[in-house]
């Protein structure tokens, strides 16, 4: 959906275009602190997909590592990858929100 203000001359030529695309979240998935993937719906024609990752780690958020996320076609996948050096870090449970704009 495009919203905003478009001003035109009497002849129809655009002289001001202040429109913007509004994003639409279509779902989310919890990683549970492990690697995984899901199939998500394709965006409508002319729209672009997006995702955001939100850590649910709580009190030890600075030690919790978020996954690397990729979106290929309609496959959303995530992988945790970090060097613990024997202590301190953990795979944080995250919520991945996805949709289109």
C-alpha distances in whole Angstrom, upper triangle without the diagonal:
4,6,10,13,14,18,20,24,26,26,22,22,19,21,19,15,14,10,8,6,6,8,9,13,14,18,21,24,27,30,33,34,35,33,31,28,26,24,20,17,16,12,11,12,10,9,12,14,15,18,20,24,25,29,31,34,35,38,39,36,37,39,36,35,31,31,29,26,25,22,23,21,21,24,23,27,29,32,34,37,39,43,44,48,49,47,45,41,40,36,34,32,29,25,23,19,17,13,10,8
4,7,10,11,15,17,21,23,23,19,19,16,17,15,11,10,6,5,5,6,10,12,15,17,21,23,27,30,32,35,36,37,35,33,31,29,27,23,21,19,15,13,14,12,11,13,15,17,20,21,25,26,30,32,35,36,40,40,37,38,40,37,36,32,32,31,28,26,24,25,24,23,26,26,29,31,34,36,38,40,44,45,49,50,49,46,43,41,38,36,34,30,27,25,21,19,16,13,9
4,7,9,13,16,19,21,22,19,19,15,17,13,10,8,5,6,7,7,11,13,17,19,23,25,29,31,34,37,38,39,38,36,33,31,29,26,23,22,18,17,17,15,14,16,18,19,22,23,26,27,31,33,36,37,40,40,37,38,41,38,37,34,34,33,30,29,27,28,27,27,29,28,32,33,36,38,40,42,45,47,50,52,50,47,44,42,39,37,35,32,29,26,23,21,18,15,12
4,7,10,13,17,19,21,17,17,13,14,10,8,5,4,6,9,10,14,17,20,23,26,28,32,34,36,39,40,41,40,39,36,34,33,29,27,26,22,20,21,18,17,19,21,22,24,25,28,29,33,35,38,38,41,42,38,40,42,40,39,36,36,35,32,31,29,31,30,30,32,31,34,35,39,40,42,44,47,48,52,53,51,48,45,44,42,39,38,34,31,29,25,24,21,18,15
4,7,10,14,16,17,14,14,11,11,8,6,5,6,9,12,14,18,20,24,26,29,32,35,38,40,43,44,45,44,42,40,38,36,32,30,29,25,23,23,20,20,22,24,25,28,28,32,33,36,38,41,42,44,45,42,43,45,43,42,39,39,38,35,35,33,34,33,33,36,35,38,39,42,43,45,47,50,52,55,57,55,52,49,48,45,43,41,38,35,33,29,28,25,22,18
4,7,10,13,14,11,10,7,8,6,5,6,7,11,14,16,20,22,26,28,31,34,37,40,42,45,46,47,45,44,41,39,37,34,31,29,25,23,22,20,20,22,25,26,29,30,34,35,39,41,44,45,47,48,44,45,48,46,44,41,41,39,37,36,33,35,33,34,36,36,39,40,43,45,47,48,52,54,57,59,57,54,51,50,47,45,44,40,37,35,31,29,26,23,19
4,7,10,11,9,9,6,6,5,7,9,11,14,17,20,23,26,30,32,35,38,41,44,46,49,50,51,49,47,45,43,41,37,35,33,29,27,26,23,24,26,29,30,33,34,38,39,42,45,47,48,50,51,48,48,51,49,48,44,45,43,40,39,37,38,37,37,40,40,43,44,47,49,50,52,55,57,60,62,60,57,54,53,51,48,47,43,41,38,35,33,30,27,23
4,7,8,5,5,4,5,7,9,12,13,17,20,22,26,28,32,34,38,40,44,46,48,51,52,53,51,49,47,45,42,39,36,34,30,28,27,24,25,27,31,32,35,37,40,42,45,48,51,51,54,54,51,51,54,52,50,47,47,45,42,41,39,39,38,39,42,41,44,46,49,51,52,54,57,59,62,64,63,60,57,56,53,51,50,46,43,41,38,35,32,29,25
4,5,5,5,7,7,9,12,15,17,21,23,26,30,32,36,38,41,44,47,50,52,55,56,56,55,53,50,48,46,43,40,37,34,31,30,27,29,31,34,36,39,40,44,45,49,51,54,55,57,58,54,55,57,55,54,51,50,48,46,44,42,43,41,42,45,45,48,49,53,54,56,57,61,63,65,68,66,63,60,59,57,55,54,50,47,44,41,39,36,32,29
4,5,8,10,10,13,15,18,20,23,26,28,32,34,38,40,43,46,49,52,54,58,59,59,57,55,52,50,48,44,42,39,36,33,31,29,31,33,37,38,41,43,47,48,52,54,57,57,60,61,57,58,60,58,57,53,53,51,49,47,45,45,43,44,47,47,50,52,55,57,59,60,64,66,69,71,69,66,63,62,60,57,56,52,50,47,44,41,38,35,31
4,6,9,11,14,16,19,20,24,26,29,32,34,38,40,43,46,49,52,54,58,58,59,57,55,52,50,47,44,41,38,35,32,30,28,30,32,36,38,41,43,47,48,52,54,57,58,61,61,58,58,61,59,57,53,53,51,48,46,44,44,42,43,46,46,50,51,55,57,58,60,63,65,68,71,69,66,63,62,59,57,56,53,50,47,44,41,38,34,31
4,6,9,11,13,16,17,20,22,25,28,31,34,36,39,42,46,49,50,54,55,55,53,51,48,46,43,40,37,34,31,28,26,24,26,29,32,34,37,39,43,45,48,51,54,54,57,58,54,55,57,55,53,50,49,47,44,42,40,40,38,39,42,43,46,48,51,53,54,56,60,62,65,67,66,63,60,59,56,54,53,49,46,43,40,37,34,30,27
4,6,9,11,14,16,19,21,24,28,30,34,36,39,42,45,48,49,53,53,54,52,50,47,45,43,39,37,34,31,28,26,23,25,27,31,33,36,38,41,43,47,49,52,53,56,56,52,53,55,53,51,48,48,45,43,41,38,39,37,38,41,42,45,46,49,51,53,54,58,60,63,65,64,61,58,57,54,52,51,48,45,42,39,36,33,30,26
4,6,7,11,12,15,18,21,24,27,31,33,36,39,42,45,46,50,50,51,49,47,44,43,40,37,35,32,28,26,24,21,23,25,28,30,33,34,38,40,43,46,49,50,52,52,49,49,52,50,48,45,44,42,40,38,36,36,35,36,39,39,42,43,46,48,50,51,55,57,59,62,60,58,54,54,51,49,48,44,42,39,36,33,30,27,23
4,7,10,13,16,19,22,26,29,32,34,38,40,43,46,47,51,51,52,50,48,46,44,42,39,37,34,31,29,27,24,25,27,30,31,34,35,39,40,44,46,49,50,52,52,49,49,52,50,48,45,45,43,41,39,37,38,37,38,41,40,43,45,47,49,50,52,55,57,59,62,60,57,54,54,51,49,49,45,42,40,37,35,32,28,25
4,6,9,13,16,19,22,26,29,32,35,37,40,43,44,47,48,49,47,46,43,42,40,36,34,32,28,27,26,22,23,24,27,28,31,32,35,37,40,43,45,46,48,49,45,46,48,47,45,42,42,40,38,37,35,36,35,36,39,38,41,42,45,46,47,49,52,54,57,59,57,54,51,51,48,46,45,42,39,37,34,32,29,26,22
4,6,9,12,15,19,22,25,28,31,33,36,39,40,44,44,45,43,42,39,38,36,33,31,28,25,23,22,19,19,21,24,24,27,28,32,33,37,39,42,43,45,46,42,43,45,43,42,39,39,37,34,33,31,32,31,32,35,34,37,38,41,43,44,46,49,51,54,56,54,51,48,47,45,43,42,38,36,33,30,28,25,22,18
4,7,10,13,16,20,23,26,29,31,34,36,38,41,42,43,41,40,38,36,35,31,29,27,24,23,22,19,19,20,22,22,25,26,29,30,34,36,39,40,42,43,39,40,42,41,39,36,36,35,32,32,30,31,31,31,34,32,35,36,39,40,42,43,47,48,51,53,51,48,45,45,42,40,39,35,33,30,27,26,23,20,16
4,7,10,13,16,20,22,25,27,31,33,35,38,39,40,39,37,35,33,31,28,26,24,20,19,19,16,15,16,19,20,22,23,27,28,32,34,37,38,41,41,37,38,41,39,37,34,34,32,30,29,27,28,27,28,30,29,32,33,37,38,40,41,45,47,50,51,50,47,44,43,40,38,37,33,30,28,25,23,20,17,13
4,6,10,13,16,19,22,24,27,30,31,35,35,36,35,33,31,29,28,24,23,21,17,17,17,14,13,14,16,16,19,20,23,25,28,31,34,34,37,38,34,35,37,35,33,30,30,29,26,26,24,25,24,25,27,26,29,30,33,34,36,38,41,43,46,48,46,43,40,39,36,34,33,29,27,24,21,19,16,13,10
4,6,10,13,15,19,21,24,27,28,32,33,33,32,30,28,26,24,21,19,17,14,13,14,11,9,10,12,13,16,17,21,22,26,28,32,33,36,36,32,34,36,33,31,28,28,26,24,23,20,22,21,21,23,22,26,27,30,32,34,36,39,41,44,46,44,41,38,37,34,32,30,27,24,21,18,16,13,10,6
4,7,10,13,16,18,21,24,26,29,31,31,30,29,26,24,23,19,18,17,13,13,15,13,10,11,12,12,14,15,19,20,24,26,29,30,33,34,30,32,34,31,30,26,26,25,23,22,20,22,21,21,23,21,24,26,29,31,33,35,38,40,43,44,43,40,37,35,32,30,28,24,21,19,15,14,11,9,6
4,7,10,12,14,18,20,23,26,27,28,27,25,22,21,19,16,15,14,11,12,14,13,9,9,9,9,11,12,16,17,21,23,26,27,30,31,27,29,31,28,27,23,23,22,19,19,17,19,18,17,19,18,21,22,25,27,29,32,35,36,40,41,39,37,33,32,29,26,25,21,18,15,12,10,7,6,4
4,6,9,12,16,19,21,24,26,26,25,23,21,18,17,13,12,12,10,11,14,14,10,10,9,9,11,12,16,17,21,22,25,27,30,31,28,30,31,28,27,23,23,22,19,19,16,19,18,16,18,17,20,21,25,27,29,32,35,37,40,41,39,37,33,31,28,26,23,20,16,14,10,8,6,5,6
4,6,8,12,15,17,20,22,23,22,20,18,16,15,11,11,12,11,13,16,16,12,12,10,9,9,10,13,14,17,19,22,24,27,28,25,27,28,25,24,20,20,20,17,17,15,18,17,15,16,14,17,18,22,24,27,29,33,34,37,38,36,34,30,28,25,22,20,16,13,11,7,6,4,7,9
4,7,11,14,17,20,22,22,21,19,16,13,12,9,8,10,9,11,15,16,13,13,10,10,10,12,14,16,19,20,23,25,29,29,26,29,30,26,25,21,20,20,17,17,14,17,15,13,14,13,16,18,22,24,27,30,33,34,38,39,37,35,31,29,25,23,20,17,13,11,8,6,5,8,11
4,7,11,13,16,18,19,18,16,14,11,11,8,9,12,12,15,18,19,16,15,12,11,10,11,12,13,16,17,20,22,26,26,24,26,27,23,22,19,18,18,15,16,14,17,16,13,13,12,14,16,19,21,25,27,31,31,35,36,34,32,28,25,22,20,17,14,10,9,6,6,7,10,14
4,7,10,12,15,15,15,13,12,10,11,9,12,14,15,18,21,22,18,17,13,12,9,9,10,10,13,13,17,19,23,23,20,23,23,20,19,15,15,16,13,14,13,16,17,14,13,11,12,13,16,18,21,24,27,28,32,32,30,28,25,22,18,16,13,10,7,5,4,6,9,12,16
4,6,9,12,12,12,10,9,8,11,10,13,16,17,20,24,24,21,19,15,14,11,11,10,11,12,12,15,18,21,21,19,22,21,18,17,14,13,14,12,14,13,16,17,14,13,10,10,11,14,15,19,21,25,25,29,29,28,26,22,19,15,14,10,8,6,5,7,9,12,15,19
4,6,8,9,11,10,11,11,14,14,17,20,21,24,27,28,24,22,18,16,13,12,10,10,10,9,12,15,18,18,16,19,19,15,14,12,11,14,13,15,16,19,20,17,15,12,12,11,13,13,17,19,23,22,26,26,24,22,19,16,12,10,7,6,4,6,9,12,15,19,22
4,5,6,7,7,9,10,14,15,18,21,22,26,28,29,26,23,19,17,13,13,10,10,10,10,12,15,18,17,15,18,17,13,12,10,9,11,11,13,15,18,19,17,14,11,10,8,9,10,14,16,19,19,23,23,22,20,16,13,9,8,6,5,6,8,11,13,17,20,23
4,6,8,9,12,13,17,18,21,24,26,29,32,33,29,27,23,21,17,16,13,12,11,10,11,14,17,16,15,17,16,12,12,11,11,14,14,17,19,21,23,21,18,15,13,11,12,11,15,16,19,19,22,22,20,18,15,12,9,8,5,7,8,11,14,17,20,24,27
4,7,9,13,15,19,20,23,26,27,31,33,34,30,27,24,21,17,16,12,12,10,10,10,13,16,14,13,15,13,9,9,9,8,12,13,16,18,21,24,22,19,16,13,10,9,8,11,13,15,15,19,18,17,15,12,8,5,5,4,7,10,12,15,18,22,25,28
4,7,10,13,17,18,22,24,26,30,32,33,30,27,23,21,18,17,14,15,13,13,13,17,19,17,16,18,16,12,11,10,9,11,12,15,17,19,22,20,17,14,11,8,7,7,10,13,15,15,19,19,18,17,14,10,7,9,8,9,12,13,16,18,22,25,28
4,7,11,14,16,20,22,24,28,30,31,28,25,21,19,16,16,14,15,15,15,16,20,22,20,19,20,18,14,12,11,8,9,10,12,14,16,19,17,13,11,8,6,5,6,9,13,16,17,20,20,20,19,16,13,9,11,10,11,13,12,16,17,20,23,26
4,7,11,13,17,19,21,25,27,28,25,22,19,18,15,16,14,16,16,17,18,22,24,23,21,22,21,17,15,13,10,11,10,11,12,14,16,14,10,9,6,6,7,9,13,16,19,20,24,24,24,23,19,16,13,14,12,12,12,11,14,15,18,21,24
4,7,10,13,15,18,21,24,25,22,19,16,15,13,15,14,16,17,18,20,24,27,25,23,25,23,20,18,15,12,12,9,9,10,11,12,10,7,5,4,6,9,12,15,19,22,23,27,27,27,26,22,19,16,16,14,13,13,11,13,13,15,18,22
4,6,10,12,15,19,21,23,20,18,14,14,13,15,15,17,18,19,22,25,28,27,25,27,26,22,20,17,14,14,11,11,10,11,11,8,6,5,6,9,12,16,19,22,26,27,30,31,30,29,25,22,19,18,16,14,13,11,12,11,13,16,20
4,7,9,12,15,18,20,18,16,13,14,13,16,17,19,21,22,25,28,31,30,28,30,29,26,23,20,17,17,13,12,10,10,9,5,5,6,9,12,15,19,22,25,29,30,34,34,34,33,29,26,22,22,19,17,15,13,13,11,12,15,18
4,6,9,12,15,17,14,13,10,11,11,14,15,18,20,22,25,27,31,30,28,30,29,26,24,20,18,17,14,12,9,10,9,5,6,7,10,13,17,20,23,26,30,32,35,36,35,33,30,27,23,22,20,17,15,12,11,8,9,11,15
4,6,9,12,14,12,12,10,12,13,16,18,20,23,24,28,30,34,33,31,33,33,29,27,23,21,20,17,15,12,12,9,6,9,10,14,17,21,24,27,30,34,35,39,40,39,37,33,30,27,26,23,20,17,14,13,10,8,10,13
4,7,9,11,9,9,8,11,13,16,19,22,25,27,30,32,36,35,32,34,34,31,28,25,22,21,17,15,11,11,8,6,9,11,15,18,22,25,27,31,34,36,40,41,40,38,35,32,28,28,25,22,20,16,14,11,9,9,12
4,6,8,6,7,6,10,12,16,19,21,25,27,30,32,36,35,32,34,34,31,29,25,23,22,18,16,12,13,10,9,12,13,17,20,23,26,29,32,36,37,41,42,41,39,35,33,30,28,26,23,20,17,14,10,7,6,8
4,6,6,8,9,13,16,19,22,25,28,30,33,35,39,39,35,37,38,35,33,29,27,25,22,20,16,16,13,12,16,17,21,23,27,30,33,36,39,41,45,46,45,43,39,37,33,32,30,26,23,20,17,14,10,8,9
4,6,9,11,14,18,21,25,27,31,33,36,38,42,41,38,39,40,37,35,31,29,27,23,21,17,16,13,14,17,19,22,25,29,32,34,37,41,43,46,48,47,45,41,39,36,34,33,29,26,23,20,16,13,10,11
4,7,10,13,17,20,24,27,30,33,36,38,41,41,37,38,39,36,34,30,29,26,23,20,17,17,14,15,19,19,23,26,29,32,34,36,40,42,46,47,46,44,41,39,36,34,33,29,26,23,20,17,13,10,9
4,7,10,13,17,20,23,27,29,32,34,37,37,33,35,36,33,31,27,25,23,20,18,15,15,13,13,16,17,20,23,26,29,31,33,37,39,43,44,43,41,37,35,32,31,29,25,23,19,16,13,10,6,6
4,7,10,14,17,20,24,26,29,31,35,34,30,31,33,30,27,23,22,20,16,14,11,12,11,12,14,14,17,19,23,25,27,30,34,36,39,41,40,38,34,32,29,28,26,23,20,17,14,11,8,5,5
4,7,11,14,17,21,23,26,28,31,31,27,29,30,26,24,20,19,17,13,11,8,10,9,9,11,11,14,16,19,22,24,27,31,33,36,37,37,34,31,29,25,24,23,19,17,13,11,7,6,4,7
4,7,11,14,17,20,22,25,28,27,24,25,26,23,21,17,16,14,11,10,8,11,11,11,12,10,13,14,17,20,22,24,28,30,33,35,33,31,28,26,22,21,20,16,14,10,8,6,6,6,7
4,7,10,13,16,19,21,24,24,20,22,23,19,17,14,13,12,9,9,8,12,13,12,12,9,11,11,15,17,19,21,25,27,30,31,30,28,24,22,19,17,16,12,10,7,5,4,7,8,11
4,7,10,13,16,18,21,20,17,18,19,17,15,11,11,11,9,11,11,15,16,15,15,11,12,12,15,15,18,20,23,24,28,29,28,25,22,20,17,15,14,10,8,6,5,7,9,11,13
4,7,10,12,14,18,17,13,15,16,13,11,8,8,9,8,11,12,16,18,17,16,12,12,10,12,13,15,17,20,21,25,26,24,21,18,16,13,11,10,7,6,5,7,9,12,15,17
4,6,9,11,14,14,11,13,14,11,11,8,10,12,12,15,16,20,22,20,19,15,15,13,15,14,17,18,21,21,25,25,23,20,17,15,13,10,9,5,5,6,8,11,15,17,19
4,6,8,11,11,7,10,11,8,8,7,10,12,13,16,18,22,24,23,21,17,16,13,14,13,15,16,19,18,22,22,20,17,14,12,10,7,6,4,7,9,11,15,18,21,23
4,6,9,10,8,11,12,9,11,10,12,15,16,19,21,25,26,25,22,19,18,15,16,15,17,18,20,19,23,23,20,17,15,12,11,7,6,5,7,10,13,16,20,23,25
4,7,6,5,8,9,6,9,9,12,16,17,21,23,27,29,27,25,21,20,16,16,14,16,16,18,17,20,20,17,13,11,9,9,5,6,7,10,13,16,20,23,26,28
4,6,5,9,10,9,12,13,16,19,21,24,26,30,32,30,28,24,23,20,20,18,20,19,21,19,22,22,18,15,14,12,12,9,10,11,13,16,18,22,25,28,30
4,6,8,9,10,13,15,18,22,23,27,29,33,35,34,31,28,26,23,22,20,21,20,21,19,21,21,17,14,13,13,14,11,13,14,16,19,22,25,29,31,33
4,6,6,7,10,12,16,19,21,25,28,31,34,33,30,26,24,21,20,17,18,16,17,15,17,17,13,10,9,9,11,9,12,13,16,19,22,25,29,31,33
4,5,5,8,10,13,16,18,22,25,28,31,30,27,24,22,18,18,15,16,15,17,15,18,18,15,11,10,10,10,8,10,11,14,16,19,22,25,28,29
4,6,8,10,14,16,19,23,26,29,32,31,29,25,23,19,18,15,16,14,15,13,16,17,13,10,9,10,11,10,13,13,16,18,21,24,27,29,31
4,6,10,13,16,19,22,25,29,32,31,28,24,22,18,17,13,13,11,12,10,13,13,10,6,5,6,9,8,12,13,17,19,22,25,28,31,32
4,7,10,13,16,19,22,25,28,27,25,21,19,15,14,11,12,10,12,11,14,14,12,9,6,5,6,5,8,10,13,15,18,21,25,28,29
4,7,9,12,16,19,22,25,25,22,18,16,12,11,7,8,8,10,10,14,15,13,10,7,6,5,5,9,9,13,14,17,20,23,26,27
4,7,9,13,16,19,22,21,18,15,13,9,9,7,9,10,13,13,17,18,17,14,11,9,7,6,8,7,10,10,14,16,19,22,24
4,6,10,13,16,19,18,15,12,9,6,5,4,7,9,13,14,18,19,18,16,13,11,8,8,9,8,10,10,13,15,18,21,23
4,7,10,13,17,17,14,11,8,5,5,6,8,10,14,16,19,21,21,19,15,14,11,12,13,11,13,11,14,14,18,19,22
4,7,10,13,13,10,7,6,4,7,9,11,14,18,20,23,25,24,22,19,17,13,14,13,11,11,9,11,11,14,16,18
4,6,10,10,8,6,5,6,9,12,13,17,20,23,26,27,27,26,22,20,17,17,17,14,14,11,13,11,14,15,17
4,6,7,6,5,7,9,12,15,17,20,24,26,30,31,31,29,25,23,20,20,19,16,15,11,12,10,11,12,15
4,6,5,7,8,11,14,17,19,23,26,29,32,33,33,32,28,26,23,23,22,20,19,15,15,13,14,14,17
4,6,8,11,14,17,21,23,26,30,32,35,37,37,35,31,29,26,26,24,22,20,16,16,13,13,13,15
4,6,10,13,17,20,23,26,30,32,35,36,36,34,31,28,24,24,22,20,18,14,14,11,11,12,15
4,6,10,13,17,19,23,26,28,32,33,33,31,27,25,21,21,20,18,16,13,13,11,13,14,18
4,7,11,14,17,20,24,25,29,30,30,28,24,22,18,18,16,14,13,9,10,9,11,13,17
4,7,11,13,17,20,22,26,26,26,25,21,19,15,16,14,13,12,10,12,12,14,17,20
4,7,10,13,17,18,22,23,23,21,17,15,11,12,12,10,11,9,12,13,16,18,21
4,6,10,13,15,19,20,20,19,15,13,10,11,12,12,13,12,16,16,20,22,25
4,7,10,12,15,16,16,15,11,9,6,9,10,11,14,13,17,18,22,24,27
4,7,9,13,14,14,14,11,10,8,11,14,14,17,17,20,21,25,27,29
4,6,9,11,11,11,8,9,9,12,15,15,19,19,22,24,27,29,31
4,6,8,9,10,8,10,11,14,17,19,22,23,26,28,31,33,35
4,5,5,7,6,8,10,13,17,19,22,23,27,29,33,35,37
4,6,8,9,11,14,17,20,22,26,27,31,33,36,38,40
4,7,9,11,14,17,20,22,26,28,31,34,37,40,42
4,6,9,12,14,18,20,24,26,30,32,36,38,40
4,7,11,12,15,18,22,24,27,30,33,36,38
4,7,9,12,15,18,20,24,26,30,32,34
4,6,9,12,16,18,21,24,28,30,33
4,7,9,13,14,18,20,24,27,29
4,6,10,12,16,19,22,25,27
4,7,10,13,16,20,23,26
4,6,10,13,17,20,22
4,6,10,13,17,19
4,7,10,13,16
4,7,10,13
4,7,10
4,7
4
